Amino acid sequence: MSEIMTAGGAADVPPAGEHPFRPDSPSGPGTWSLTWHGVRTVAVLELRQRVRSTRWVISLLVWALVIGGLSALIRASIFTQGPSNDAEAGRVMFGVIVFLVLSLGALVSPALSATSVNGDRNAGILATMQSTLLTPAELAVGKLLAAWASALALLGTALPFVLWAYLEGGTPVARLVVTLALLALTLLVVCAIGLGYSALTARTSSSAVLTYLTVTFLGLGLPMLFALTVPLVTSMETVTVRQNVPVDESSDMSSMRCETVTMTTERTHTERTWWLLAPSPFVVVSDAAPKPSGNSLGDPLSGIRDAVREVRLGPDEGEDWCMDATSQQQEAERENRRAHLPATWPYGLGVDLLIGAGFLVLTVRRLRTPVDRLPRGTRIA
């Protein structure tokens, strides 16, 4: 960022003609004013700083080695001990590697933005940029785009291994495209969360920890919270039950008939709390990925998709414990209703994007000048 003070970096600052007034001037561009030149200036300065760092190159190499090594182990494990059908094994491998990239991406991406604002503030760089004609919105969006571009570089490095799983077969091209698009959007949300915390806290360690906690809560904490709420939606209810009963008192277990009785049994209404699962990135990716034709046994994407839609249905009006032809027909009807439920991923993706937008708004507001109050121990320049 120090380039903005040098003669070489001065050319990257927006010309005076584009912003004739200071951002804090009542008659000039406001806090939320955006120009492509201003956003590009901030993003380019951020990316130049990363590219010139040897740690960034080392990080990409380590990332590629980790993803590649784990992908090879996953393939060896699935194709030697998994489904005998190559198409089924390919689907399983694709789903596992997608979750691997998503998990590691959510683990690494916060480091790209969680120190962006407070790190520059502690180094005395942020005040210099705020004294230019750049608006707070341009600073925030430029930093976010730079962090996202770096995260997409990580995704691009992992792309060959995702394509490797795709080429193993069993995965339609639509699933590949949708999965990659949602992985990119998830990384954008993670970067926005990190940027917001970096603007909110004074210490870089605090912003990094808060970002990791938030991302972990979205990915794993929400499913755990859903599981913890199960007792809250479980109660004893009186319902009709189809169950096997002996033909007469002297009959053995082989002489049974199915009867409908009324009894009190435990019922769990997960249709009341399924929405807790929707924002999880694992649920969003799994539900949005088009389900391939054929047997989806072992496919993690299809498994999560079906499980979430199953809890959305909740319990039926009655219970069926007979396991006869009627039971199979009712199960087929339930599967049909489950398959025709509206998609879950738009709800989850919408919540995630709103969270990311909220953190971006927070960043813009924290970058406004003049600063009324700074945290203790924080310098302006």
C-alpha positions in Angstrom: 0.0 0.0 0.0 3.0 2.3 0.5 3.1 2.6 -3.3 0.4 5.3 -3.1 3.0 7.6 -1.6 5.6 7.0 -4.3 5.8 8.7 -7.6 5.2 5.3 -9.3 2.1 4.7 -7.4 0.7 8.2 -7.8 -0.6 7.3 -11.2 -3.0 4.8 -9.7 -4.8 7.5 -7.7 -8.0 8.7 -9.4 -7.4 12.0 -11.3 -8.8 15.1 -9.7 -11.3 15.5 -12.4 -13.1 12.3 -11.4 -13.5 13.3 -7.8 -13.5 17.1 -7.7 -14.3 17.1 -3.9 -13.1 15.4 -0.9 -15.2 12.3 0.1 -16.2 14.0 3.4 -17.2 17.3 1.7 -21.0 17.9 1.8 -21.0 18.8 -1.9 -18.7 16.0 -3.0 -19.0 12.2 -3.5 -20.5 10.6 -0.4 -19.6 7.6 1.6 -21.3 5.2 -0.8 -20.0 6.8 -4.1 -18.4 4.2 -6.4 -16.3 4.5 -9.5 -14.6 1.7 -11.4 -11.4 3.6 -11.4 -11.4 4.0 -7.6 -12.3 0.3 -6.9 -9.7 -0.9 -9.4 -7.0 1.4 -7.8 -7.5 -0.2 -4.4 -7.8 -3.7 -5.7 -4.6 -3.4 -7.8 -2.6 -2.0 -4.9 -3.8 -4.9 -2.7 -3.0 -7.5 -5.3 0.4 -6.1 -6.0 1.3 -6.3 -2.4 0.3 -10.0 -2.3 2.0 -10.9 -5.6 5.3 -9.4 -4.5 5.2 -11.5 -1.3 7.1 -14.8 -1.6 4.7 -16.2 1.1 1.8 -16.0 -1.4 3.6 -18.1 -3.9 4.6 -20.6 -1.2 1.0 -20.7 0.0 -0.3 -21.6 -3.5 2.3 -24.4 -3.8 1.5 -25.8 -0.4 -2.2 -25.5 -1.2 -1.8 -27.4 -4.4 0.3 -30.1 -2.8 -2.2 -30.6 0.0 -5.2 -30.8 -2.4 -3.3 -33.0 -4.8 -2.1 -35.4 -2.1 -5.5 -35.7 -0.4 -7.2 -36.2 -3.8 -4.9 -39.1 -4.7 -5.6 -40.7 -1.3 -9.4 -40.2 -1.7 -9.3 -41.8 -5.2 -7.3 -44.7 -4.0 -9.6 -45.3 -1.1 -12.9 -45.0 -3.0 -11.9 -47.1 -6.1 -10.4 -49.9 -4.0 -12.9 -50.1 -1.2 -15.9 -48.2 -2.5 -18.6 -49.0 -5.1 -17.7 -51.5 -7.8 -19.3 -49.3 -10.5 -16.9 -46.7 -11.9 -19.7 -44.1 -12.4 -20.8 -44.5 -8.7 -17.2 -44.3 -7.5 -16.6 -41.2 -9.7 -19.7 -39.5 -8.1 -18.5 -40.3 -4.6 -15.0 -39.0 -5.4 -16.4 -35.8 -6.9 -18.5 -35.0 -3.9 -15.7 -35.7 -1.4 -13.2 -33.5 -3.2 -15.7 -30.7 -3.6 -16.3 -30.8 0.2 -12.5 -31.0 0.7 -12.0 -27.8 -1.4 -14.9 -26.1 0.3 -13.6 -26.9 3.8 -10.0 -25.9 3.1 -11.1 -22.8 1.1 -13.2 -21.7 4.1 -10.2 -22.3 6.3 -7.7 -20.4 4.2 -9.8 -17.6 2.8 -10.3 -15.7 6.1 -6.5 -15.0 6.2 -6.9 -13.1 2.9 -9.2 -10.4 4.3 -9.3 -10.7 8.1 -6.3 -8.3 8.5 -7.0 -6.1 5.5 -8.3 -3.0 7.3 -6.8 -3.2 10.8 -3.4 -4.4 9.4 -3.2 -1.3 7.1 -4.4 0.9 10.0 -1.7 -0.4 12.3 0.9 0.1 9.6 -0.2 3.7 9.0 -1.2 3.0 5.4 -5.0 3.2 5.8 -5.0 6.9 6.9 -2.9 7.7 3.8 -5.5 6.1 1.5 -8.3 7.8 3.4 -6.7 11.2 2.8 -7.0 10.7 -1.0 -10.1 11.1 -3.2 -11.1 7.5 -2.7 -14.4 7.0 -1.0 -15.0 4.6 1.9 -17.1 2.4 -0.4 -14.3 2.3 -3.0 -11.8 1.3 -0.3 -14.1 -1.5 1.0 -15.2 -2.9 -2.3 -11.6 -2.7 -3.7 -10.3 -4.6 -0.7 -13.1 -7.2 -1.0 -12.5 -7.8 -4.7 -8.7 -8.2 -4.1 -9.3 -10.8 -1.4 -11.9 -12.6 -3.5 -9.5 -12.6 -6.5 -6.9 -14.2 -4.2 -9.4 -16.8 -3.0 -10.4 -17.5 -6.6 -6.7 -18.1 -7.3 -6.8 -20.8 -4.6 -9.9 -22.3 -6.3 -8.2 -22.2 -9.7 -5.3 -24.1 -8.2 -7.7 -26.8 -6.9 -9.6 -26.9 -10.2 -7.5 -29.6 -11.9 -8.3 -32.0 -9.0 -12.0 -31.2 -9.2 -11.8 -31.8 -13.0 -9.9 -35.1 -12.3 -12.9 -36.2 -10.2 -15.3 -35.1 -12.8 -13.4 -37.1 -15.5 -13.7 -40.2 -13.5 -17.4 -40.3 -14.6 -20.8 -40.3 -13.1 -21.0 -36.5 -12.8 -23.0 -34.4 -15.3 -21.4 -31.2 -16.5 -24.3 -29.1 -15.0 -23.2 -30.4 -11.6 -19.6 -29.4 -12.2 -20.6 -25.8 -13.3 -23.1 -25.2 -10.5 -20.7 -26.5 -7.9 -17.8 -24.3 -9.0 -20.1 -21.2 -9.2 -21.3 -21.8 -5.6 -17.8 -22.4 -4.3 -16.8 -19.1 -5.7 -19.8 -17.3 -4.1 -19.1 -19.0 -0.8 -15.5 -17.7 -0.9 -16.8 -14.2 -1.6 -19.0 -14.4 1.5 -16.1 -15.6 3.6 -13.9 -12.8 2.4 -16.6 -10.2 3.2 -16.9 -11.6 6.7 -13.2 -11.3 7.3 -13.1 -7.8 5.9 -15.9 -6.7 8.2 -14.2 -8.0 11.3 -10.9 -6.4 10.2 -12.7 -3.1 10.1 -14.5 -3.7 13.4 -11.6 -4.8 15.6 -8.3 -3.2 16.3 -6.1 -6.3 16.6 -5.5 -8.6 13.6 -5.6 -11.6 15.8 -9.0 -10.8 17.1 -10.4 -10.3 13.6 -8.9 -13.5 12.4 -10.3 -15.5 15.3 -13.8 -14.0 14.9 -13.8 -14.7 11.2 -12.9 -18.4 11.8 -15.5 -18.7 14.5 -18.2 -17.2 12.2 -17.3 -19.4 9.2 -17.2 -22.5 11.4 -20.6 -21.7 12.8 -22.1 -21.3 9.4 -20.5 -24.6 8.1 -20.7 -26.9 11.1 -22.3 -24.9 13.9 -25.7 -24.6 12.3 -26.1 -28.4 11.7 -25.0 -28.9 15.4 -27.6 -26.3 16.5 -30.2 -28.1 14.4 -29.4 -31.3 16.2 -29.6 -29.7 19.6 -33.1 -28.3 18.8 -34.4 -31.8 18.1 -35.6 -32.4 21.7 -37.4 -29.0 21.6 -39.6 -30.2 18.7 -40.1 -33.7 19.9 -43.3 -34.6 21.8 -45.7 -37.4 22.5 -48.7 -37.4 20.2 -51.7 -39.6 19.6 -51.7 -40.8 16.0 -52.9 -43.7 13.9 -50.3 -46.5 13.5 -50.2 -49.4 11.1 -48.4 -52.2 12.9 -48.1 -56.0 12.8 -50.1 -57.9 15.4 -50.5 -61.7 15.9 -53.5 -63.3 14.2 -54.5 -64.7 17.7 -53.0 -65.0 21.1 -51.6 -68.5 20.3 -50.0 -67.5 17.1 -46.2 -67.3 16.7 -44.4 -64.3 15.2 -44.7 -65.8 11.7 -48.5 -65.4 11.8 -49.0 -61.7 11.8 -51.4 -59.3 10.2 -51.3 -55.6 9.7 -53.8 -53.5 11.7 -54.4 -49.8 12.2 -54.5 -48.8 15.8 -54.5 -45.5 17.7 -51.6 -45.0 20.1 -49.4 -42.4 21.7 -45.9 -42.2 20.3 -42.9 -39.9 20.1 -42.9 -37.5 17.1 -40.2 -35.1 16.0 -41.4 -32.1 13.9 -38.2 -31.2 12.1 -40.2 -29.2 9.5 -40.2 -26.4 12.1 -36.4 -26.1 12.4 -35.0 -27.2 9.0 -34.2 -23.6 8.1 -31.3 -23.8 10.5 -29.6 -26.1 8.0 -30.2 -23.9 4.9 -27.3 -21.3 5.3 -24.6 -24.0 5.8 -22.4 -23.9 2.7 -22.3 -27.6 2.6 -26.1 -27.7 2.3 -26.2 -24.9 -0.3 -23.7 -26.7 -2.5 -25.3 -30.1 -2.1 -28.9 -29.0 -2.7 -28.0 -26.8 -5.7 -25.9 -29.5 -7.5 -28.2 -31.3 -10.0 -28.8 -34.8 -8.9 -27.3 -37.4 -11.4 -29.4 -40.2 -12.8 -29.0 -43.6 -11.4 -28.0 -44.9 -8.0 -26.7 -42.2 -5.7 -25.5 -44.6 -3.0 -22.5 -43.1 -1.2 -22.7 -39.8 -3.1 -22.2 -37.1 -0.4 -23.9 -34.3 -2.4 -27.0 -36.3 -3.0 -27.0 -37.7 0.5 -27.1 -34.3 2.1 -29.6 -33.0 -0.4 -32.0 -35.8 0.3 -31.5 -35.7 4.1 -32.3 -32.0 4.3 -35.4 -32.4 2.2 -36.5 -35.3 4.4 -36.4 -33.2 7.5 -38.3 -30.5 5.7 -41.2 -32.9 5.2 -41.4 -33.7 8.9 -43.4 -36.7 10.1 -46.5 -38.0 8.2 -50.0 -37.8 9.7 -49.7 -41.4 10.7 -47.0 -44.1 11.3 -46.6 -47.2 9.3 -44.6 -50.1 10.8 -46.0 -53.0 8.7 -43.4 -53.1 5.9 -45.9 -54.5 3.4 -47.0 -53.4 -0.1 -49.0 -50.6 1.3 -46.0 -49.4 3.3 -43.9 -49.4 0.1 -46.5 -47.4 -1.7 -46.6 -44.8 1.0 -42.8 -44.6 1.0 -42.8 -44.1 -2.7 -45.4 -41.3 -2.3 -43.2 -39.7 0.3 -40.1 -39.9 -1.9 -42.1 -38.2 -4.7 -43.2 -35.4 -2.4 -39.6 -35.0 -1.2 -38.4 -34.8 -4.8 -40.9 -32.1 -5.7 -40.2 -29.8 -2.7 -38.9 -26.3 -3.6 -35.1 -26.1 -3.6 -33.5 -25.4 -0.3 -30.4 -23.6 -1.7 -31.9 -20.3 -2.7 -32.9 -19.7 1.0 -29.4 -20.6 2.3 -27.5 -18.7 -0.4 -29.7 -15.7 0.1 -29.0 -15.7 3.9 -25.2 -16.1 3.2 -25.2 -13.2 0.7 -27.1 -11.0 3.1 -24.5 -11.8 5.8 -21.7 -10.9 3.4 -23.5 -7.7 2.4 -24.0 -6.8 6.0 -20.3 -7.1 6.7 -19.5 -5.0 3.7 -21.8 -2.3 4.8 -20.1 -2.4 8.2 -16.7 -2.0 6.6 -17.8 1.0 4.6 -19.2 2.7 7.7 -16.0 2.0 9.7 -14.0 3.5 6.9 -15.8 6.9 6.9 -13.8 10.0 7.7 -13.4 11.9 9.9 -13.1 9.2 12.5 -15.1 10.2 15.7 -13.5 7.6 17.9 -10.7 5.0 17.6 -10.2 1.9 19.8 -7.6 2.3 22.5 -4.1 1.8 21.3 -5.0 2.4 17.6 -3.1 5.1 15.7 -4.4 7.1 12.8 -1.2 7.3 10.8 
